[in-house]
Amino acid sequence: MYYVYILKCRDNTLYTGYTNNIKDRIQTHNSGKGAKYTRGRLPVELKYFEEFEDKGEALKREHEIKKLSREDKVLLIQEGKS
């Protein structure tokens, strides 16, 4: 499985990424060894994720989410928790 996820950083910004192991990836981010963006904004908290069987689909969805405005990402997070 592949996952596209949204993290909330300590400074209240949102980070979107993809992985094939979501639990390990969040731990990597929080250990300071994840994306350069998140290293100075620790800790991060998983707020949203989607699952995909195909890596290409996950990467396409990651790109779509990254193009969304912050407001649209917040709505996506809220809808995912309904």
N, C-alpha and C positions, 0 to 999 in steps of 0.2 A: 504494500500500500504506500501511497504517496499522500502527503498532507500539505495544504496551503494554510497558513496560520497568520493571525494578527496578534501581536504582543502590545501591551501597554507598558511603556517605559516609566521610570521614576519621575521624569519631567512631564508626564502626561501626554507625550507624543506616542504615535502608533507606528509600529514596524511590521511589515508584511514579508513573509518568506515562505520557502517550501522545504520539505525534508522527507525522508523515508522512515524516520524514527522520531516522532514528535517529543516523546519523553526525554530522550537523550539530547535532542536539539535545544530544548528549553534549559536543561542543565548546563549545556555548553555555553549558551548565552549568559546565564547567571554566574558562570565561573569566570567570565571575562574573556573567554576564548571564542566567542561567537562573532557575529558581524561587527565590523568596525563601528557602525552606527550605534549599536547597543552597548558597547563597552563602557562608554562614559555616562550611561543612563540606567545603570543597574540599581535595584533589581528590576527584572521584567516579569510580567504576568501574562499568561496565556488568556486571551479574551475570546478567541474565535478560531475555529478550524473547519476545514472541509476535507473529505477523503476522496482519493482517486485511485483507480487501479492502474492507470497509465501515466507515466512520467510526463509525457508531452501535454496531456490534458491538465495536469497540475501546474506545469510551467505556464501554460496559456492562461489559466485562471489567476495565477499569481500576478501576471502582467496586467490582467484586467483590473484586479483589485488595487494594484499600485497606482493605476491611473485615476481611481476614484478620489473625490474630494474627502477631506477628513469627515465632513458631515455625513457623506454617504457611507463611509466606513463605520462610523458610529451607528448608523441605522442598520447596517448589515449585522453588526455585533448584537444590537438589541433584538433584531428579528430572529437571530440564531438562538436566542435564549427564551423565546416564546414557548 
